[in-house]
């Protein structure tokens, strides 16, 4: 059956293409904003990935580390110029360090190794060392491949920790926080290449 009835053409509205372009741009900006938010770490809102690196021990991969910082983060603040090789350059800047473990480790081993690395950067009294070690044993559980432990530096206050996004504890001790994050970020670290990569200064070899 054939019909000869004609559809009446709709008049083209002036500036319709402008409204369409505006809607398209709005959608694009929303997508960009959502993408940027997706790349932030939920434990540190508004954060960005500063750098990342993998720790290897005798060729074996131990963990993959990521450093998350805020937009105004500075790797070399004016208060601690690079010319001072012993300065801990990040004691007053919020940051989050996330370690994804690539093998099984006991929480007690993680705590004990952390304390040894902290002692590289400064002298720690026996009483202080015992207090910090006991706290880290509470914060750090046994891990298996794929588990994540994250620590947030709370400037002037201390540090708090998560295991697979579950809070494990907080220590209100600014000296502890400075020494703990100095394991990776202090110039006295035992892994200078990792430090450079985490700070975004270089790419790990």
DAURUR-V542348 format. One record per backbone hydrogen bond with DSSP energy under -1.0 kcal/mol. NH is the residue of the N-H (numbers start at 1). CO is the residue of the C=O. E is the energy in kcal/mol with one decimal. If there is no record, write none. Layout:
NH/CO/E
NH/CO/E
This chain:
16/13/-1.5
19/15/-1.6
20/16/-2.2
21/17/-2.2
22/18/-2.4
23/19/-2.2
24/20/-2.0
25/21/-2.5
26/22/-2.3
27/23/-2.2
28/24/-2.2
29/25/-2.5
30/26/-2.0
31/27/-2.1
32/28/-2.4
33/29/-2.5
34/30/-2.4
35/31/-2.4
36/32/-2.5
37/33/-2.2
38/34/-2.1
39/35/-1.2
40/37/-1.3
44/41/-1.8
47/44/-1.7
48/69/-2.6
50/67/-3.0
51/67/-1.1
53/65/-2.1
55/63/-2.7
57/60/-3.0
60/57/-1.8
62/55/-3.0
64/100/-2.6
65/53/-3.4
66/98/-2.3
67/51/-2.7
68/96/-3.3
69/48/-2.5
73/70/-1.9
80/77/-1.4
84/81/-2.1
87/84/-1.1
96/68/-2.6
97/151/-2.8
98/66/-2.8
99/149/-3.0
100/64/-2.9
101/147/-2.7
102/62/-2.7
105/143/-2.0
110/106/-1.9
111/107/-2.3
112/108/-2.4
113/109/-2.5
114/110/-2.1
115/111/-2.1
116/112/-1.9
117/113/-2.1
118/114/-2.2
119/115/-2.0
129/125/-3.0
130/126/-2.2
131/127/-2.0
132/128/-2.6
133/129/-2.5
134/130/-2.3
135/131/-1.8
136/132/-2.5
137/133/-2.1
138/134/-1.1
139/135/-1.8
140/136/-2.6
143/105/-2.9
146/101/-3.3
147/144/-2.4
149/99/-2.3
150/162/-2.1
151/97/-2.6
152/160/-2.8
153/95/-2.4
154/158/-2.8
157/154/-2.6
158/154/-2.1
159/171/-2.0
160/152/-1.5
161/169/-2.8
162/150/-2.4
163/166/-2.8
164/148/-2.9
166/163/-1.7
168/161/-2.5
169/161/-1.1
171/159/-2.8
173/171/-1.8
177/173/-2.2
178/174/-2.3
179/175/-2.1
180/176/-3.2
181/177/-2.4
183/180/-1.6
184/181/-1.1
185/181/-2.3
186/182/-1.5
189/186/-2.1
195/191/-2.1
196/192/-2.2
197/193/-2.0
198/194/-2.9
199/195/-2.1
200/197/-1.1
201/196/-2.4
202/196/-1.2
